[in-house]
Structure formats: C-alpha cells, structure tokens
Amino acid sequence: MAPTEVTDNVLGYTWAKHVYGALENMRAAEAAGIRLEPFDEYAPADYRAAARGDLAARQRAMEIIARHYRQHTKTKTGIWRDLVVRRRKTEVGALLGATAAKARTLGLDMPLTERLIAMIEDLERGRRVMSWDNIDELVAASRRSV
C-alpha cells in the first residue's frame, strides 16, 4: 500500500509536483498565489531560495534529489523513458505548456521553459537527437536570458 497525504491544499501539491525541477515554474505558481507543498525529496523553500540566486540552496536541493534517486532501481524514467523506450509523445507540451500560458497571463516571461518545450517537441518528432548538445544549448540560452 502506498502512503497517502491528506491535505486541504490539493492545488499546492499538484503545482508542487508540476514545478519540481523547474525554477521558472516556481515563479508562475507563486505569482498565481499558490502555496507549494513539500513532498518526498521536494522542498519548495530550497527551490524558492535557489530561484533568488542562493547557490547553497540550489546545491542542497540537487543533493537531496540525487540521494532520493540513487535509492531507485529504475535508472531511466519520465521524459527520457517516454522518448527512448516507449517512443511516444511526452506530457511536457501539455504540462509545461499550461504553465507557460499561465505565466503569460501573469505577466511573466519563461523563455527557457518555452525553449525546453520546443526542444522536446523536436525530439518527439524526430527533428532532434538525444545528446548532451541539447543541454549545452539550454545552458547557452540561460546565459543569454540573464
């Protein structure tokens, strides 16, 4: 049986799961007035501090995630598994696309998220190959957006 959390803040848990791993999404959730909830290895306070430039918080968040996933036997999950193993469209366009659309209504720009969505769509359609060059491209884009 899986552990269950009871909450009066379902939106907070839903958005917390959604923004996990994406600092720009955190800004959109908070601008929408959503109080993010912690779960498993995700601590919203660390991500919030990292988004403000706190390198120690970013390091702490990444160490917690690494420690969490080292315990798992499945080494390839999520988006990677959809693209490489199942060869199917991911949920990225729908999930991150909805976040980017919400951010626009709140007056927030999310150029890196929008670039990531486009890159994953290219992977889904076979117009781009999986490689470390994709990460390099995002890093270069992040430097231009600062």
DSSP file with accessible surface (Angstrom, degrees, kcal/mol):
  #  RESIDUE AA STRUCTURE BP1 BP2  ACC     N-H-->O    O-->H-N    N-H-->O    O-->H-N    TCO  KAPPA ALPHA  PHI   PSI    X-CA   Y-CA   Z-CA
    1    1 A M              0   0  233      0, 0.0     0, 0.0     0, 0.0     0, 0.0   0.000 360.0 360.0 360.0 136.2    0.0    0.0    0.0
    2    2 A A        -     0   0   74      1,-0.1     2,-0.0     0, 0.0     0, 0.0  -0.578 360.0-104.6 -84.2 144.5    1.3    3.4   -0.9
    3    3 A P        -     0   0  130      0, 0.0     2,-0.4     0, 0.0    -1,-0.1  -0.370  36.9-148.8 -66.3 147.8    1.5    6.2    1.7
    4    4 A T        -     0   0  118     -2,-0.0     2,-0.5     2,-0.0     0, 0.0  -0.960   5.4-149.8-123.6 137.8   -1.2    8.8    1.4
    5    5 A E        -     0   0  139     -2,-0.4     2,-0.5     2,-0.0     0, 0.0  -0.901   8.2-153.4-103.8 133.8   -1.1   12.5    2.2
    6    6 A V        +     0   0  139     -2,-0.5     2,-0.3     2,-0.0    -2,-0.0  -0.914  27.4 161.4-105.4 131.0   -4.3   14.3    3.3
    7    7 A T        -     0   0   44     -2,-0.5     3,-0.2     1,-0.1    -2,-0.0  -0.988  47.8-147.2-148.0 154.9   -4.4   18.0    2.6
    8    8 A D  S    S+     0   0  150     -2,-0.3     2,-0.2     1,-0.2     3,-0.2   0.260  97.1  69.0 -98.9   8.3   -6.7   20.9    2.2
    9    9 A N     >  +     0   0   22      1,-0.1     4,-1.7     2,-0.1     5,-0.2  -0.519  51.9 153.7-125.5  63.7   -4.3   22.3   -0.4
   10   10 A V  H  > S+     0   0   95      1,-0.2     4,-2.9     2,-0.2     5,-0.2   0.908  76.4  54.7 -60.2 -41.0   -4.7   20.0   -3.4
   11   11 A L  H  > S+     0   0  102      1,-0.2     4,-3.0     2,-0.2     5,-0.3   0.893 104.7  54.7 -60.5 -38.9   -3.6   22.7   -5.8
   12   12 A G  H  > S+     0   0    0      2,-0.2     4,-2.0     1,-0.2    25,-1.3   0.902 111.6  43.2 -62.5 -41.2   -0.4   23.3   -3.7
   13   13 A Y  H  X S+     0   0   45     -4,-1.7     4,-2.5     2,-0.2     5,-0.2   0.920 114.3  50.9 -69.6 -42.6    0.5   19.6   -4.1
   14   14 A T  H  X S+     0   0   83     -4,-2.9     4,-1.8     1,-0.2    -2,-0.2   0.952 114.9  41.9 -60.9 -48.7   -0.4   19.5   -7.7
   15   15 A W  H  X S+     0   0   41     -4,-3.0     4,-3.1     2,-0.2     5,-0.3   0.882 111.0  57.1 -67.3 -36.1    1.6   22.6   -8.6
   16   16 A A  H  X S+     0   0    0     -4,-2.0     4,-1.3    -5,-0.3    -2,-0.2   0.944 108.8  45.8 -60.3 -44.5    4.5   21.4   -6.4
   17   17 A K  H  < S+     0   0  113     -4,-2.5    -1,-0.2     1,-0.2    -2,-0.2   0.891 115.1  49.9 -62.2 -37.3    4.7   18.1   -8.4
   18   18 A H  H  < S+     0   0   39     -4,-1.8    -2,-0.2    -5,-0.2    -1,-0.2   0.890 113.1  42.5 -71.0 -39.3    4.5   20.2  -11.5
   19   19 A V  H >< S+     0   0    1     -4,-3.1     3,-3.0     6,-0.1     7,-0.3   0.622  81.4 124.7 -87.6  -9.2    7.2   22.7  -10.7
   20   20 A Y  T 3< S+     0   0   52     -4,-1.3    22,-0.0     1,-0.3     3,-0.0  -0.236  84.2  10.5 -51.3 120.6    9.6   20.1   -9.3
   21   21 A G  T 3  S+     0   0   57      1,-0.1     2,-0.4     2,-0.0    -1,-0.3   0.464 112.7  87.8  89.4  -0.1   12.8   20.5  -11.2
   22   22 A A    X>  -     0   0   25     -3,-3.0     4,-1.2     1,-0.1     3,-0.5  -0.837  50.4-172.5-137.7 101.0   11.9   23.8  -12.9
   23   23 A L  H 3> S+     0   0   47     -2,-0.4     4,-1.2     1,-0.2     3,-0.2   0.847  86.6  58.1 -63.2 -33.9   12.7   27.0  -11.1
   24   24 A E  H 3> S+     0   0   33      1,-0.2     4,-1.3     2,-0.2    -1,-0.2   0.890 102.3  55.2 -65.0 -35.9   10.9   29.2  -13.6
   25   25 A N  H <> S+     0   0    0     -3,-0.5     4,-2.4     1,-0.2    -1,-0.2   0.839  98.9  62.7 -63.7 -33.1    7.6   27.3  -13.0
   26   26 A M  H  X S+     0   0    1     -4,-1.2     4,-2.5    -7,-0.3     5,-0.2   0.929 101.0  51.8 -56.2 -44.9    8.0   28.1   -9.3
   27   27 A R  H  X S+     0   0   98     -4,-1.2     4,-2.5     1,-0.2    -1,-0.2   0.899 108.9  50.6 -60.3 -40.8    7.7   31.8  -10.1
   28   28 A A  H  X S+     0   0    0     -4,-1.3     4,-1.6     2,-0.2    -1,-0.2   0.926 110.4  48.5 -65.1 -44.5    4.5   31.1  -12.1
   29   29 A A  H  <>S+     0   0    0     -4,-2.4     5,-2.4     1,-0.2    -2,-0.2   0.938 114.4  45.3 -61.5 -45.8    2.9   29.2   -9.2
   30   30 A E  H ><5S+     0   0   69     -4,-2.5     3,-1.6     1,-0.2    -1,-0.2   0.889 109.3  54.7 -68.7 -35.9    3.7   31.8   -6.7
   31   31 A A  H 3<5S+     0   0   53     -4,-2.5    -1,-0.2     1,-0.3    -2,-0.2   0.826 105.7  54.7 -65.1 -27.7    2.6   34.6   -8.9
   32   32 A A  T 3<5S-     0   0   38     -4,-1.6    -1,-0.3    -5,-0.2    -2,-0.2   0.455 122.2-110.9 -83.0  -0.6   -0.7   32.8   -9.2
   33   33 A G  T < 5 +     0   0   67     -3,-1.6     2,-0.5     1,-0.3    -3,-0.2   0.723  66.0 150.0  81.1  23.1   -0.9   32.8   -5.4
   34   34 A I      < -     0   0   20     -5,-2.4     2,-0.8    -6,-0.2    -1,-0.3  -0.775  42.1-142.1 -95.6 126.6   -0.4   29.0   -4.9
   35   35 A R        -     0   0  146     -2,-0.5   -19,-0.1    -5,-0.0     2,-0.1  -0.789  24.4-136.9 -86.3 108.6    1.3   27.9   -1.8
   36   36 A L        -     0   0    9     -2,-0.8   -23,-0.2   -21,-0.1   -24,-0.1  -0.432  13.0-141.5 -71.3 143.0    3.5   25.0   -2.9
   37   37 A E        -     0   0   25    -25,-1.3     2,-0.1    -2,-0.1    -1,-0.1  -0.831  13.6-120.6-106.3 140.2    3.6   21.9   -0.7
   38   38 A P        +     0   0   68      0, 0.0     2,-0.3     0, 0.0     5,-0.2  -0.421  34.8 174.0 -72.1 152.3    6.7   19.8    0.1
   39   39 A F  B >   -A   42   0A  24      3,-1.7     3,-3.8   -23,-0.1     0, 0.0  -0.971  50.8 -38.2-154.5 151.9    6.7   16.1   -0.9
   40   40 A D  T 3  S-     0   0  130     -2,-0.3    -1,-0.0     1,-0.3    28,-0.0   0.025 130.3  -9.9  34.7-112.1    9.2   13.3   -0.9
   41   41 A E  T 3  S+     0   0   15     -3,-0.1     2,-0.6    24,-0.1    -1,-0.3   0.333 113.3 102.4 -95.1   7.1   12.5   14.9   -1.9
   42   42 A Y  B <   +A   39   0A   3     -3,-3.8    -3,-1.7    22,-0.1   -22,-0.0  -0.825  42.6 178.5-101.1 120.6   11.0   18.3   -3.0
   43   43 A A    >>  -     0   0   33     -2,-0.6     4,-1.6    -5,-0.2     3,-0.9  -0.930  15.4-159.6-119.6 103.1   11.3   21.2   -0.6
   44   44 A P  H 3> S+     0   0    8      0, 0.0     4,-3.0     0, 0.0     5,-0.2   0.847  89.3  62.1 -53.0 -34.4    9.8   24.4   -2.0
   45   45 A A  H 3> S+     0   0   59      1,-0.2     4,-2.4     2,-0.2     5,-0.2   0.903 103.9  48.4 -61.6 -40.2   11.8   26.6    0.3
   46   46 A D  H <> S+     0   0   21     -3,-0.9     4,-2.6     2,-0.2    -1,-0.2   0.914 113.5  46.5 -65.3 -42.4   15.1   25.4   -1.2
   47   47 A Y  H  X S+     0   0    7     -4,-1.6     4,-2.5     2,-0.2    -2,-0.2   0.897 111.4  52.0 -66.7 -39.3   13.8   25.9   -4.7
   48   48 A R  H  X S+     0   0   76     -4,-3.0     4,-1.1     2,-0.2    -2,-0.2   0.941 112.7  44.8 -61.3 -46.1   12.5   29.4   -3.8
   49   49 A A  H  <>S+     0   0    8     -4,-2.4     5,-2.4    -5,-0.2     3,-0.4   0.903 112.2  52.2 -65.7 -40.4   15.9   30.4   -2.4
   50   50 A A  H ><5S+     0   0    2     -4,-2.6     3,-1.9     1,-0.2    -1,-0.2   0.901 104.7  56.0 -63.1 -38.5   17.7   28.9   -5.4
   51   51 A A  H 3<5S+     0   0   47     -4,-2.5    -1,-0.2     1,-0.3    -2,-0.2   0.805 104.5  54.1 -64.1 -27.1   15.5   30.9   -7.8
   52   52 A R  T 3<5S-     0   0  181     -4,-1.1    -1,-0.3    -3,-0.4    -2,-0.2   0.415 131.6 -94.6 -84.9  -0.2   16.6   34.0   -5.9
   53   53 A G  T < 5S+     0   0   49     -3,-1.9     2,-1.1     1,-0.2    -3,-0.2   0.529  71.9 151.4 102.7   7.6   20.3   33.0   -6.5
   54   54 A D     >< -     0   0   68     -5,-2.4     4,-2.0     1,-0.2    -1,-0.2  -0.601  23.6-171.5 -76.1 101.4   21.1   31.1   -3.3
   55   55 A L  H  > S+     0   0  126     -2,-1.1     4,-2.6     1,-0.2    -1,-0.2   0.847  82.6  56.2 -66.3 -33.2   23.7   28.7   -4.5
   56   56 A A  H  > S+     0   0   62      2,-0.2     4,-2.6     1,-0.2    -1,-0.2   0.914 108.2  48.2 -65.2 -39.7   23.8   26.8   -1.2
   57   57 A A  H  > S+     0   0    0      2,-0.2     4,-2.7     1,-0.2    -2,-0.2   0.908 111.4  50.1 -66.4 -40.6   20.0   26.2   -1.5
   58   58 A R  H  X S+     0   0  107     -4,-2.0     4,-2.4     2,-0.2    -2,-0.2   0.940 112.4  47.1 -63.0 -44.7   20.4   25.0   -5.1
   59   59 A Q  H  X S+     0   0  107     -4,-2.6     4,-2.5     2,-0.2    -2,-0.2   0.922 111.9  50.6 -62.4 -43.6   23.2   22.6   -4.1
   60   60 A R  H  X S+     0   0  105     -4,-2.6     4,-2.3     1,-0.2    -2,-0.2   0.936 110.7  49.0 -60.7 -45.5   21.1   21.3   -1.2
   61   61 A A  H  X S+     0   0    4     -4,-2.7     4,-2.2     1,-0.2    -1,-0.2   0.926 112.4  47.6 -61.4 -44.1   18.1   20.7   -3.4
   62   62 A M  H  X S+     0   0   91     -4,-2.4     4,-2.7     1,-0.2    -1,-0.2   0.890 110.6  51.7 -67.8 -36.5   20.2   18.9   -6.0
   63   63 A E  H  X S+     0   0   93     -4,-2.5     4,-2.6     2,-0.2    -1,-0.2   0.904 109.7  49.8 -65.8 -39.9   21.9   16.7   -3.4
   64   64 A I  H  X S+     0   0   42     -4,-2.3     4,-2.4     2,-0.2    -2,-0.2   0.925 112.5  47.2 -64.6 -43.0   18.5   15.7   -1.9
   65   65 A I  H  X S+     0   0   30     -4,-2.2     4,-2.7     2,-0.2     5,-0.2   0.942 112.6  49.2 -63.4 -46.3   17.2   14.8   -5.4
   66   66 A A  H  X S+     0   0   33     -4,-2.7     4,-1.9     1,-0.2    -2,-0.2   0.933 112.0  48.5 -59.6 -45.6   20.4   12.8   -6.2
   67   67 A R  H  X S+     0   0  136     -4,-2.6     4,-0.7     1,-0.2    -1,-0.2   0.926 111.9  50.3 -61.5 -42.3   20.2   10.9   -2.8
   68   68 A H  H >< S+     0   0   43     -4,-2.4     3,-0.9     1,-0.2     4,-0.2   0.942 113.6  43.4 -61.3 -48.2   16.5   10.1   -3.4
   69   69 A Y  H >< S+     0   0  101     -4,-2.7     3,-1.2     1,-0.2    -1,-0.2   0.737 100.6  68.4 -77.9 -20.0   17.0    8.8   -6.9
   70   70 A R  H 3< S+     0   0  192     -4,-1.9    -1,-0.2     1,-0.2    -2,-0.2   0.772  94.9  60.1 -65.4 -22.3   20.1    6.7   -6.1
   71   71 A Q  T << S+     0   0  148     -3,-0.9     2,-0.3    -4,-0.7    -1,-0.2   0.624  89.3  91.0 -79.0 -14.0   17.8    4.5   -4.0
   72   72 A H    <   -     0   0   87     -3,-1.2    -3,-0.0    -4,-0.2     0, 0.0  -0.624  63.8-153.2 -87.8 143.3   15.7    3.6   -7.1
   73   73 A T  S    S+     0   0  144     -2,-0.3     2,-0.6     2,-0.0    -1,-0.1   0.783  80.5  80.8 -82.2 -27.9   16.5    0.6   -9.2
   74   74 A K        -     0   0  114      1,-0.2    -2,-0.1    -5,-0.0     3,-0.1  -0.697  58.6-178.0 -80.9 117.3   14.9    2.1  -12.3
   75   75 A T        +     0   0  116     -2,-0.6     2,-0.5     1,-0.2    -1,-0.2   0.646  66.9  49.8 -94.2 -16.2   17.6    4.5  -13.7
   76   76 A K  S    S+     0   0  100      4,-0.0     2,-0.2     2,-0.0    -1,-0.2  -0.963  72.1 142.0-127.5 114.3   15.7    5.9  -16.6
   77   77 A T    >>  +     0   0   64     -2,-0.5     4,-0.9    -3,-0.1     3,-0.8  -0.763  40.8  17.1-136.0-177.6   12.2    7.3  -16.1
   78   78 A G  H 3> S+     0   0   46     -2,-0.2     4,-2.4     1,-0.2     5,-0.2  -0.191 120.5   2.3  59.9-132.1    9.9   10.0  -17.1
   79   79 A I  H 3> S+     0   0   77      1,-0.2     4,-2.6     2,-0.2    -1,-0.2   0.908 132.6  52.8 -59.9 -45.8   10.6   12.0  -20.2
   80   80 A W  H <>>S+     0   0   89     -3,-0.8     4,-3.1     1,-0.2     5,-0.5   0.935 110.6  47.9 -57.2 -46.5   13.7   10.1  -21.2
   81   81 A R  I  X>S+     0   0   69     -4,-0.9     5,-2.7     1,-0.2     4,-1.2   0.908 110.9  51.1 -63.5 -42.0   11.7    6.8  -20.9
   82   82 A D  I  <5S+     0   0   16     -4,-2.4     6,-2.7     3,-0.2     5,-0.3   0.933 117.8  39.2 -59.6 -44.7    8.8    8.1  -23.0
   83   83 A L  I  <5S+     0   0   22     -4,-2.6    -2,-0.2     4,-0.2    -1,-0.2   0.929 129.3  25.0 -72.8 -46.4   11.2    9.3  -25.7
   84   84 A V  I  <5S+     0   0   45     -4,-3.1    -3,-0.2    -5,-0.2    -2,-0.1   0.893 131.8  27.1 -92.6 -43.4   13.7    6.5  -25.9
   85   85 A V  I  <<S+     0   0   75     -4,-1.2    -3,-0.2    -5,-0.5    -4,-0.1   0.941 133.0  27.8 -88.4 -53.2   12.0    3.4  -24.6
   86   86 A R  S   <S-     0   0  117     -5,-2.7    -4,-0.2     2,-0.1    -3,-0.2   0.635  88.2-145.9 -85.6 -16.0    8.3    3.9  -25.3
   87   87 A R        +     0   0  202     -6,-0.5     2,-0.3    -5,-0.3    -4,-0.2   0.920  53.4 128.1  48.5  53.9    8.9    6.2  -28.3
   88   88 A R        -     0   0  126     -6,-2.7    -1,-0.2    -7,-0.1    -2,-0.1  -0.894  67.9 -82.8-133.5 165.0    5.8    8.2  -27.5
   89   89 A K        -     0   0  133     -2,-0.3     2,-0.1    -3,-0.1    32,-0.1  -0.397  47.3-133.5 -66.0 141.4    4.9   11.8  -27.0
   90   90 A T        -     0   0   11     30,-0.1     3,-0.3    -2,-0.1     4,-0.2  -0.292  16.5-115.9 -86.7 178.2    5.6   13.1  -23.5
   91   91 A E  S  > S+     0   0  135      1,-0.2     4,-3.0     2,-0.1     5,-0.3   0.359  89.1 101.7 -92.3   3.4    3.4   15.2  -21.3
   92   92 A V  H  >>S+     0   0    8      1,-0.2     4,-1.9     2,-0.2     5,-1.1   0.909  77.2  50.9 -58.4 -46.8    5.8   18.1  -21.5
   93   93 A G  H  >5S+     0   0   19     -3,-0.3     4,-0.7     1,-0.2    -1,-0.2   0.924 116.9  40.4 -59.2 -42.9    3.8   20.2  -24.0
   94   94 A A  H  >5S+     0   0   75     -4,-0.2     4,-1.6     3,-0.2    -2,-0.2   0.946 123.6  36.5 -72.2 -47.8    0.6   19.9  -22.0
   95   95 A L  H  X5S+     0   0   80     -4,-3.0     4,-1.7     2,-0.2    -3,-0.2   0.978 127.6  32.0 -73.6 -57.3    2.1   20.3  -18.6
   96   96 A L  H  X5S+     0   0   22     -4,-1.9     4,-2.9    -5,-0.3     5,-0.2   0.854 117.2  58.8 -70.3 -30.9    4.8   22.9  -19.1
   97   97 A G  H  X<S+     0   0   22     -5,-1.1     4,-2.5    -4,-0.7    -1,-0.2   0.914 105.9  48.6 -61.3 -41.8    2.8   24.5  -21.9
   98   98 A A  H  X S+     0   0   61     -4,-1.6     4,-2.5     2,-0.2    -1,-0.2   0.901 111.9  49.6 -65.1 -38.7    0.0   25.1  -19.5
   99   99 A T  H  X S+     0   0    2     -4,-1.7     4,-2.8     2,-0.2    -2,-0.2   0.929 110.9  48.6 -65.4 -45.5    2.4   26.6  -17.0
  100  100 A A  H  X S+     0   0    3     -4,-2.9     4,-2.2     2,-0.2    -2,-0.2   0.908 112.0  49.9 -62.0 -39.4    4.0   28.9  -19.7
  101  101 A A  H  X S+     0   0   40     -4,-2.5     4,-1.7     2,-0.2    -2,-0.2   0.925 111.8  47.6 -64.9 -43.2    0.5   30.0  -20.7
  102  102 A K  H  X S+     0   0   89     -4,-2.5     4,-1.1     1,-0.2    -2,-0.2   0.920 109.8  53.7 -62.9 -42.2   -0.5   30.8  -17.1
  103  103 A A  H ><>S+     0   0    0     -4,-2.8     5,-2.9     1,-0.2     3,-0.7   0.911 105.0  54.2 -59.5 -42.4    2.8   32.7  -16.6
  104  104 A R  H ><5S+     0   0  135     -4,-2.2     3,-1.5     1,-0.3    -1,-0.2   0.901 105.4  52.9 -59.7 -40.1    2.0   34.8  -19.7
  105  105 A T  H 3<5S+     0   0  107     -4,-1.7    -1,-0.3     1,-0.3    -2,-0.2   0.751 109.8  49.9 -67.0 -21.6   -1.4   35.8  -18.2
  106  106 A L  T <<5S-     0   0   63     -4,-1.1    -1,-0.3    -3,-0.7    -2,-0.2   0.316 122.1-107.5 -95.2   3.8    0.5   36.8  -15.0
  107  107 A G  T < 5S+     0   0   66     -3,-1.5     2,-0.4     1,-0.3    -3,-0.2   0.705  74.9 136.4  79.6  19.3    3.0   38.9  -17.0
  108  108 A L      < -     0   0   36     -5,-2.9     2,-0.4    -6,-0.2    -1,-0.3  -0.850  46.1-143.5-102.3 136.4    5.9   36.5  -16.5
  109  109 A D        -     0   0  125     -2,-0.4     3,-0.1    -3,-0.1    -9,-0.0  -0.795  14.9-177.5 -93.2 139.4    8.3   35.5  -19.3
  110  110 A M     >  +     0   0    3     -2,-0.4     4,-2.7     1,-0.1     5,-0.2  -0.469  17.4 156.7-131.8  61.4    9.5   31.9  -19.4
  111  111 A P  H  > S+     0   0   63      0, 0.0     4,-2.3     0, 0.0     5,-0.2   0.864  74.8  49.1 -61.7 -36.5   11.9   31.8  -22.3
  112  112 A L  H  > S+     0   0   41      2,-0.2     4,-2.7     1,-0.2     5,-0.2   0.910 112.1  48.1 -70.2 -39.8   13.9   28.8  -21.1
  113  113 A T  H  > S+     0   0    9      2,-0.2     4,-2.6     1,-0.2    -1,-0.2   0.933 112.9  48.7 -63.6 -43.9   10.8   26.8  -20.4
  114  114 A E  H  X S+     0   0   78     -4,-2.7     4,-2.2     1,-0.2    -2,-0.2   0.899 112.0  49.4 -63.9 -36.9    9.4   27.7  -23.8
  115  115 A R  H  X S+     0   0   79     -4,-2.3     4,-2.5    -5,-0.2    -2,-0.2   0.918 110.4  50.8 -66.7 -42.1   12.8   26.7  -25.4
  116  116 A L  H  X S+     0   0   57     -4,-2.7     4,-2.6     2,-0.2     5,-0.2   0.925 109.0  51.0 -61.2 -44.6   12.7   23.4  -23.5
  117  117 A I  H  X S+     0   0   18     -4,-2.6     4,-2.6     1,-0.2    -1,-0.2   0.940 111.4  48.0 -57.5 -47.7    9.2   22.6  -24.7
  118  118 A A  H  X S+     0   0   30     -4,-2.2     4,-2.2     1,-0.2    -1,-0.2   0.906 111.3  50.6 -62.0 -41.1   10.2   23.3  -28.3
  119  119 A M  H  X S+     0   0    4     -4,-2.5     4,-2.0     2,-0.2    -1,-0.2   0.913 111.2  47.5 -65.2 -41.3   13.3   21.1  -27.9
  120  120 A I  H  X S+     0   0   12     -4,-2.6     4,-2.8     2,-0.2    -2,-0.2   0.908 109.5  53.4 -69.0 -37.4   11.4   18.2  -26.5
  121  121 A E  H  X S+     0   0   57     -4,-2.6     4,-2.0    -5,-0.2     6,-0.2   0.912 107.8  51.9 -60.7 -39.6    8.8   18.6  -29.3
  122  122 A D  H  <>S+     0   0   33     -4,-2.2     5,-2.3     2,-0.2     6,-1.0   0.903 110.0  48.9 -61.9 -40.7   11.7   18.3  -31.8
  123  123 A L  H ><5S+     0   0   32     -4,-2.0     3,-1.1     4,-0.2    -2,-0.2   0.923 109.8  51.8 -63.8 -43.6   12.8   15.1  -30.0
  124  124 A E  H 3<5S+     0   0   42     -4,-2.8    -2,-0.2     1,-0.2    -1,-0.2   0.865 113.6  43.9 -60.7 -36.5    9.3   13.7  -30.1
  125  125 A R  T 3<5S-     0   0  145     -4,-2.0    -1,-0.2    -5,-0.2    -2,-0.2   0.388 114.5-113.2 -92.2   0.6    9.0   14.4  -33.9
  126  126 A G  T < 5S+     0   0   64     -3,-1.1    -3,-0.2    -4,-0.4    -4,-0.1   0.636  85.1 118.3  78.8  14.4   12.5   13.1  -34.7
  127  127 A R  S   <S+     0   0  148     -5,-2.3     2,-0.3    -6,-0.2    -4,-0.2   0.475  77.6  36.4 -89.3  -3.2   13.8   16.6  -35.7
  128  128 A R  S    S-     0   0   46     -6,-1.0     2,-0.3    -5,-0.1    -2,-0.2  -0.986  77.5-134.9-145.7 148.3   16.4   16.5  -33.0
  129  129 A V        -     0   0  109     -2,-0.3     2,-0.4    -3,-0.0     5,-0.1  -0.777  31.2-100.4-106.3 154.3   18.5   13.6  -31.5
  130  130 A M        +     0   0   83     -2,-0.3     2,-0.3    -7,-0.1     3,-0.0  -0.582  66.6 131.3 -70.1 121.8   19.2   12.9  -27.8
  131  131 A S  S >> S-     0   0   46     -2,-0.4     3,-1.4     1,-0.0     4,-0.6  -0.975  71.7-103.4-163.7 164.9   22.6   14.3  -27.0
  132  132 A W  H 3> S+     0   0  206     -2,-0.3     4,-2.2     1,-0.3     3,-0.4   0.710 110.4  78.1 -66.8 -18.9   24.5   16.4  -24.5
  133  133 A D  H 3> S+     0   0  110      1,-0.2     4,-2.4     2,-0.2    -1,-0.3   0.825  86.2  60.3 -58.8 -30.8   24.4   19.1  -27.1
  134  134 A N  H <> S+     0   0   20     -3,-1.4     4,-2.0     2,-0.2    -1,-0.2   0.915 105.5  46.3 -63.4 -41.9   20.8   19.8  -26.1
  135  135 A I  H  X S+     0   0   82     -4,-0.6     4,-2.7    -3,-0.4     5,-0.2   0.926 110.7  52.9 -65.1 -44.6   21.9   20.5  -22.5
  136  136 A D  H  X S+     0   0   95     -4,-2.2     4,-2.6     1,-0.2    -2,-0.2   0.901 107.9  52.2 -57.2 -39.9   24.7   22.8  -23.9
  137  137 A E  H  X S+     0   0   60     -4,-2.4     4,-2.4     1,-0.2    -1,-0.2   0.914 110.4  47.0 -64.0 -42.7   22.1   24.6  -25.9
  138  138 A L  H  X S+     0   0   37     -4,-2.0     4,-2.4     2,-0.2    -2,-0.2   0.897 111.4  51.3 -65.7 -41.6   19.9   25.2  -22.9
  139  139 A V  H  X S+     0   0   53     -4,-2.7     4,-1.9     2,-0.2    -2,-0.2   0.938 110.8  48.5 -61.0 -45.0   22.8   26.4  -20.8
  140  140 A A  H  X S+     0   0   35     -4,-2.6     4,-1.6     1,-0.2    -2,-0.2   0.923 111.8  49.9 -61.8 -41.3   23.8   28.9  -23.5
  141  141 A A  H  X S+     0   0   11     -4,-2.4     4,-1.5     1,-0.2    -1,-0.2   0.884 107.2  54.7 -64.6 -36.1   20.2   30.1  -23.7
  142  142 A S  H  < S+     0   0   39     -4,-2.4     4,-0.4     1,-0.2    -1,-0.2   0.875 106.5  51.2 -66.6 -34.7   20.1   30.5  -19.9
  143  143 A R  H >< S+     0   0  187     -4,-1.9     3,-0.6     1,-0.2    -1,-0.2   0.853 109.6  50.0 -69.5 -33.7   23.2   32.7  -20.1
  144  144 A R  H 3< S+     0   0  182     -4,-1.6    -1,-0.2     1,-0.2    -2,-0.2   0.778 107.5  54.9 -73.0 -26.8   21.6   34.9  -22.8
  145  145 A S  T 3<        0   0   60     -4,-1.5    -1,-0.2    -5,-0.1    -2,-0.2   0.508 360.0 360.0 -87.1  -3.8   18.4   35.3  -20.8
  146  146 A V    <         0   0  159     -3,-0.6    -3,-0.0    -4,-0.4    -4,-0.0  -0.395 360.0 360.0 -75.9 360.0   20.1   36.7  -17.7
